[in-house]
Amino acid sequence: MSSATIAPAKTGQEFPCDACGANMRFDPVSGQMSCDHCGNTAELEVQSAGPWGGGNAIKELDFRAALRNQLADADLEETQVFKCTSCGAAVEFESAVHAAECPFCATPIVGGTGTDRHIKPRGLLAFELDEDAARDAMTKWLGRLWFAPNGLQEYARKGRRIQGIYMPYWTYDAQTQSRYTGQRGEVYYVTRRDGQGKTRREARVRWYPARGQVRRFFDDVLVPASRSLPKQVMDALPPWDLSRLRPYQVEYLAGLRAEAYTVELDEGYHEARAYMDRTIERDVRFDIGGDRQRIRDIDTDISNVTFKHVLLPVWVAVYRFQGKPYQILINGQSGRVQGERPYSVWKIALAATIAFVAALGLAYGMMLAEQNGAL
């Protein structure tokens, strides 16, 4: 078994093995390029994130410049994608592929690839779990599900392949300064006597005017940039350790898939801004202090807004039940599992019947005990 060094590539997603010519893939366990055909491995020459290293050194891009279409050509790329007409996913495939199955909904896709010009990823979290580890995590998750159809368990036992996909996300940074007006409430108690002569304490609130300023720098507010999976499932996949972000290299995608973003930059910013506003409101309440707070107005100045497009690792399994696809997602960094799941009507009906019979038996037993006690 030989070992070589794969230099960072600028284009393409195919990396021929020096020993046999087959395509190599990125191996999450070893962090190397690996050939499944002959077992050859190759070291991946990792690009430096900057003079200080680490994910925080990855270059951010100017948000306003991007909205004005003023990004440099080096910040953009054109890739070949399959666009699924069923779920809307735009997934990158090798250039030689002209027929595939959508990894998100299992819909067959046949036809030539299209091209997609978009903002280039600046960084990614490499897969740390391989397919076997992801399958083990999924099997344990399935084993904890109540009222799951038998076919769902069989899906895992049969070892059907699950897809490793880099999902697109936006991160946003911003400096904020917020001026607010409102009221601070302080609770005090008074003693009252009722008509029967009993006393009780009643809580009252004294309100005082409040105004002030709060400042906060937001770093890496993360927003999913995909519409192909249920948002509530995507939002449940964190935590992600973004300190482990690496500069984007196409070698990490070898043998895997990547989805092109379908949530545009400005739309993702609206979601990020909503998160910022909720956080600022919490800061304002803390700044007002007291026992209660009333906020009348918050005026926020936001500046130095930057962003980056990043790819995060997700293993995706698609299970079809009664013609409907259900997705199971595994965080490729932590192994956290989230997903949609069908319910077995027969199992629910059986459980309800057993519970009903048990309740009747308990009621009958109590009735007999009361009769015996009366005798």
C-alpha positions in Angstrom: 0.0 0.0 0.0 1.5 3.3 -1.0 1.0 6.8 0.3 1.2 10.1 -1.7 0.2 13.7 -1.2 -2.8 15.2 -2.9 -2.3 18.9 -3.5 -5.3 21.2 -3.2 -7.2 21.3 -6.5 -8.9 24.3 -8.0 -11.6 22.6 -10.0 -13.3 19.2 -10.4 -14.2 16.6 -7.8 -12.4 13.5 -9.2 -9.1 12.5 -7.9 -7.5 9.5 -9.7 -5.5 7.0 -7.6 -1.8 7.0 -8.4 -1.7 3.2 -8.1 -4.8 2.0 -10.1 -6.4 5.1 -11.6 -9.8 4.7 -9.8 -11.3 7.7 -8.1 -10.3 8.3 -4.6 -12.6 9.6 -1.8 -12.2 11.5 1.4 -12.1 9.2 4.4 -13.6 10.8 7.6 -11.9 8.4 9.9 -8.3 8.8 8.7 -8.7 12.3 7.3 -6.9 11.1 4.2 -7.8 10.4 0.6 -8.6 6.7 0.2 -9.0 4.3 -2.8 -11.7 1.7 -2.3 -10.4 -0.3 -5.3 -6.8 -1.0 -4.3 -6.6 0.4 -0.7 -4.1 3.1 -1.6 -4.1 6.2 0.6 -2.9 9.7 0.1 -2.3 12.6 2.6 -4.5 15.6 2.1 -2.4 18.8 1.9 -4.6 21.1 4.1 -4.6 24.7 3.2 -3.8 27.1 6.0 -6.7 29.2 7.4 -4.3 32.1 7.9 -1.3 33.1 10.0 -3.1 32.2 13.2 -4.8 29.1 11.9 -8.3 28.0 13.1 -11.7 28.6 11.7 -11.9 32.2 12.9 -9.2 33.1 10.3 -11.4 32.2 7.4 -12.1 35.3 5.4 -15.5 37.0 5.7 -17.1 38.8 2.8 -18.8 42.2 2.8 -22.6 41.7 2.8 -23.5 45.1 1.2 -21.0 44.5 -1.6 -22.5 41.1 -2.3 -26.0 42.6 -2.5 -24.6 45.1 -5.1 -23.1 42.2 -7.1 -19.6 43.6 -6.4 -17.9 40.4 -5.2 -14.6 39.4 -6.9 -14.7 36.6 -9.5 -12.5 34.6 -7.1 -15.4 34.6 -4.6 -17.8 33.0 -7.2 -17.9 29.6 -8.8 -19.9 27.6 -11.3 -20.7 24.0 -10.6 -22.8 21.3 -12.3 -25.9 20.3 -10.4 -29.0 18.1 -10.7 -32.1 20.0 -9.7 -34.8 17.8 -8.3 -38.3 18.8 -9.5 -39.9 17.1 -6.5 -38.2 18.6 -3.5 -36.2 21.4 -5.2 -32.8 20.3 -4.1 -29.8 21.3 -6.2 -27.1 18.7 -5.7 -23.7 18.5 -7.2 -22.7 15.3 -9.0 -19.6 14.2 -10.9 -19.5 15.5 -14.5 -20.0 12.0 -15.9 -23.2 11.4 -14.1 -26.4 11.9 -16.1 -28.9 9.9 -14.1 -29.2 9.8 -10.3 -31.6 9.5 -7.4 -32.3 12.6 -5.3 -30.6 12.0 -1.9 -33.3 14.0 -0.1 -36.5 12.4 -1.5 -35.4 9.4 -3.5 -37.0 10.7 -6.7 -35.2 9.5 -9.9 -33.6 12.3 -11.8 -32.7 11.7 -15.4 -31.3 14.2 -17.8 -28.3 16.4 -18.4 -26.8 18.4 -15.6 -27.3 22.2 -15.4 -24.9 24.8 -14.2 -25.2 26.9 -11.2 -23.2 30.1 -10.5 -23.1 31.0 -6.9 -21.0 32.4 -4.1 -18.1 30.0 -3.4 -17.9 28.3 0.0 -15.3 29.8 2.3 -15.1 27.0 4.7 -16.4 23.6 5.8 -16.6 21.2 8.6 -15.2 17.9 7.4 -17.0 14.7 8.1 -15.8 13.1 11.3 -18.2 10.1 11.2 -18.0 7.6 8.5 -21.0 5.8 7.1 -20.8 2.9 9.5 -20.8 5.2 12.5 -23.6 7.2 11.1 -25.7 4.1 10.5 -25.0 2.9 14.1 -26.3 6.3 15.4 -29.4 6.0 13.2 -30.1 2.4 14.3 -30.0 3.4 18.0 -32.3 6.3 17.3 -34.8 4.1 15.5 -34.7 1.6 18.3 -36.0 4.4 20.7 -39.0 5.3 18.5 -42.5 4.3 19.7 -45.1 3.0 17.3 -42.6 2.9 14.4 -43.6 0.6 11.4 -41.7 -2.6 11.2 -40.4 -1.6 7.8 -38.5 1.3 9.4 -36.5 -1.0 11.5 -35.9 -3.3 8.5 -34.6 -0.2 6.6 -31.7 0.0 9.0 -31.1 -3.8 9.3 -30.9 -4.2 5.6 -28.0 -1.8 5.5 -29.3 0.4 2.7 -26.8 3.1 1.8 -27.0 6.5 3.3 -25.7 9.6 1.6 -23.0 11.9 2.9 -24.0 15.4 1.9 -22.4 18.8 2.7 -25.3 21.1 3.4 -25.1 24.8 2.7 -25.3 27.4 5.4 -24.7 31.1 5.8 -23.0 32.7 8.7 -23.3 36.4 9.5 -21.3 38.8 11.6 -22.4 42.2 12.7 -21.8 45.0 15.1 -24.9 46.4 16.8 -25.7 49.4 19.0 -29.3 49.7 20.3 -31.0 52.6 22.1 -34.1 51.7 24.0 -36.9 53.3 26.1 -39.2 51.4 28.5 -40.0 50.9 32.1 -38.5 49.1 35.1 -40.9 47.5 37.5 -40.2 46.8 41.2 -42.5 44.5 43.1 -43.7 45.4 46.5 -46.3 43.8 48.8 -49.3 45.2 50.7 -51.4 43.5 53.4 -55.2 43.3 52.9 -57.9 42.1 55.2 -60.9 40.3 53.7 -64.5 40.2 54.8 -63.8 37.3 57.2 -61.1 39.2 59.0 -58.3 37.1 57.4 -55.2 38.9 56.0 -53.4 38.2 52.8 -50.4 39.8 50.9 -50.9 41.2 47.5 -48.1 41.9 45.0 -48.0 45.4 43.5 -45.6 46.9 40.9 -44.1 50.4 40.9 -43.0 51.4 37.4 -40.1 53.8 36.7 -39.0 55.1 33.3 -35.9 53.5 31.8 -33.7 54.3 28.9 -30.2 53.3 27.8 -28.0 51.6 25.2 -26.7 48.1 24.7 -24.0 46.9 22.3 -23.3 43.5 21.0 -21.0 41.9 18.4 -22.6 38.9 16.7 -20.2 36.3 15.4 -21.2 33.5 13.1 -25.0 33.6 13.3 -25.7 30.3 11.5 -28.7 30.1 9.0 -29.5 27.0 6.9 -29.4 27.8 3.2 -31.4 24.8 2.0 -35.1 24.2 1.3 -34.8 20.5 0.5 -35.2 19.3 4.1 -37.8 20.3 6.8 -36.6 23.4 8.5 -37.5 22.1 12.0 -35.3 19.1 11.4 -32.4 21.2 10.1 -32.7 23.6 13.1 -32.5 20.6 15.5 -29.2 19.2 14.1 -26.9 21.6 16.1 -24.7 22.0 18.0 -21.9 22.5 15.5 -18.4 23.3 16.6 -17.6 26.1 14.2 -14.2 26.6 15.7 -13.2 23.5 13.6 -14.1 25.1 10.3 -11.4 24.5 7.7 -10.8 26.6 4.5 -12.8 25.1 1.7 -11.1 22.5 -0.4 -12.9 20.4 -3.0 -10.9 17.3 -1.9 -13.2 17.1 1.1 -16.1 16.5 -1.2 -14.5 13.5 -3.0 -16.9 10.5 -2.8 -19.6 12.7 -1.2 -22.2 15.2 -2.3 -22.7 18.9 -1.8 -26.0 20.8 -2.1 -26.0 24.3 -3.7 -27.7 26.9 -1.6 -31.4 27.7 -2.5 -31.9 30.3 0.3 -30.4 33.5 -1.1 -28.0 35.6 0.9 -30.5 38.4 1.6 -33.2 36.0 2.6 -30.8 34.2 5.0 -29.9 37.6 6.5 -33.5 38.3 7.4 -33.5 35.1 9.5 -30.2 36.1 11.1 -31.5 39.6 11.8 -34.6 38.1 13.6 -32.2 36.1 15.8 -30.2 39.2 16.5 -33.3 41.2 17.4 -34.4 38.5 19.9 -31.0 38.5 21.5 -30.9 42.3 21.7 -34.3 42.3 23.4 -33.0 39.9 26.0 -30.0 42.2 26.5 -32.3 45.2 26.9 -34.4 43.5 29.6 -31.2 42.6 31.5 -30.0 46.2 31.2 -33.3 47.6 32.5 -33.1 45.3 35.5 -35.7 45.3 38.3 -38.4 42.6 38.8 -40.4 43.4 35.6 -39.6 45.1 32.4 -41.7 46.9 29.8 -40.0 47.7 26.5 -41.5 50.6 24.5 -39.0 51.0 21.7 -35.7 49.6 20.5 -33.7 51.4 17.8 -30.8 49.4 16.5 -27.9 50.6 14.3 -26.2 47.7 12.6 -22.8 48.0 10.9 -19.9 46.0 9.5 -22.1 43.2 8.3 -20.1 40.3 6.9 -20.9 36.8 5.8 -19.5 33.6 4.5 -20.9 30.5 2.8 -20.0 27.3 4.6 -20.7 23.6 4.2 -21.6 21.4 7.1 -21.6 17.5 7.0 -24.8 15.6 7.2 -25.6 11.9 6.6 -29.0 11.6 5.0 -31.2 8.5 4.9 -34.5 8.5 2.9 -37.2 6.0 3.9 -40.4 5.7 1.9 -43.5 4.6 3.7 -46.8 4.3 1.8 -45.3 6.3 -1.0 -44.2 9.3 1.1 -40.5 10.0 1.7 -39.2 10.5 5.3 -35.8 11.9 5.9 -33.4 10.9 8.8 -30.5 13.2 9.3 -27.3 12.5 11.2 -24.9 15.3 12.2 -21.6 14.2 10.5 -19.6 15.9 13.2 -21.4 14.9 16.5 -23.6 12.0 15.5 -26.8 13.7 16.6 -29.8 12.2 14.9 -33.0 14.1 13.9 -35.7 13.2 11.4 -39.3 12.7 10.4 -40.9 9.4 11.2 -44.1 7.6 10.2 -46.4 6.0 12.8 -47.9 2.5 12.6 -51.6 2.8 12.9 -51.9 -0.9 13.8 -49.4 -0.6 16.6 -51.2 2.5 18.0 -54.6 0.7 17.8 -53.1 -2.4 19.5 -51.6 -0.3 22.3 -54.9 1.6 22.8 -56.8 -1.8 22.9 -54.4 -3.2 25.5 -54.7 0.0 27.6 -58.5 -0.2 27.4 -58.6 -3.8 28.5 -56.2 -3.1 31.3 -58.4 -0.2 32.5 -61.4 -2.5 32.4 -59.6 -5.1 34.4 -58.5 -2.6 37.0 -62.0 -1.2 37.3 -63.4 -4.7 37.7 -60.9 -5.6 40.3 -61.7 -2.4 42.3 -65.4 -3.2 42.1 -64.8 -6.8 43.5 -62.7 -5.4 46.3 -65.4 -2.9 47.3 -68.0 -5.8 47.3 -65.8 -8.0 49.4 -65.2 -5.1 51.8 -68.9 -4.5 52.1 -69.5 -8.2 53.0 
